[in-house]
Amino acid sequence: MSMKITLNGEDRTVQPDASLGELLEMLDLKGKRIAVEVNREIVPRSEYDNFKLTESDTIEIVNAIGGG
């Protein structure tokens, strides 16, 4: 069985009870300089592994760009 989410505007499926950290690992983004928003709320990096995704979550992942 799988669970549907929306990732950066595209429908995706993940395993039920998947964590945000597991999603990022699946996308090869674990440890990268990114910002993640779930249902329009920023999720702190320290919570990625414990943040459980739920059916129909809308997730936006953006690359952090440094400058100066």
C-alpha positions as CSV (number, residue, x, y, z in Angstrom):
1,M,0.0,0.0,0.0
2,S,1.2,3.5,-0.6
3,M,0.3,7.1,0.3
4,K,-0.2,10.0,-2.1
5,I,1.6,13.3,-1.5
6,T,2.3,16.4,-3.7
7,L,5.9,17.2,-4.1
8,N,6.9,20.5,-5.7
9,G,3.6,20.4,-7.6
10,E,3.7,16.8,-8.8
11,D,1.8,13.8,-7.4
12,R,4.1,11.2,-5.8
13,T,3.6,8.1,-3.7
14,V,5.5,7.1,-0.6
15,Q,5.2,4.3,1.9
16,P,2.6,4.8,4.7
17,D,4.1,6.3,7.8
18,A,7.2,7.6,5.9
19,S,9.1,10.4,7.5
20,L,10.3,13.6,5.9
21,G,13.8,12.4,6.4
22,E,13.1,9.1,4.6
23,L,11.6,11.1,1.7
24,L,14.7,13.3,1.5
25,E,16.9,10.2,1.5
26,M,14.9,8.6,-1.3
27,L,15.4,11.8,-3.3
28,D,19.1,11.9,-2.5
29,L,18.7,15.2,-0.7
30,K,19.7,14.1,2.8
31,G,22.3,16.5,4.2
32,K,22.0,19.0,1.3
33,R,21.4,22.7,1.8
34,I,17.6,22.8,1.4
35,A,14.5,24.2,3.0
36,V,11.4,22.1,3.3
37,E,7.8,23.3,3.7
38,V,5.0,20.9,4.5
39,N,1.4,22.3,4.1
40,R,2.8,25.8,4.0
41,E,4.8,25.4,7.2
42,I,8.6,25.4,7.3
43,V,9.9,22.2,9.0
44,P,13.2,22.7,10.9
45,R,16.0,20.4,9.8
46,S,16.2,19.0,13.3
47,E,12.7,17.5,12.9
48,Y,13.1,15.9,9.4
49,D,13.6,12.4,10.7
50,N,10.7,12.5,13.2
51,F,8.3,14.4,11.0
52,K,5.7,11.8,9.7
53,L,4.1,12.5,6.4
54,T,0.3,12.0,6.0
55,E,-2.0,11.4,3.0
56,S,-2.4,14.4,0.8
57,D,0.5,16.4,2.3
58,T,1.8,19.2,0.1
59,I,5.6,19.4,0.2
60,E,7.8,22.1,-1.3
61,I,11.6,21.6,-1.3
62,V,13.9,24.4,-2.4
63,N,17.6,24.7,-2.6
64,A,19.3,27.1,-0.2
65,I,21.4,29.6,-2.2
66,G,24.1,31.5,-0.4
67,G,25.4,34.8,-1.5
68,G,27.2,37.8,-0.3
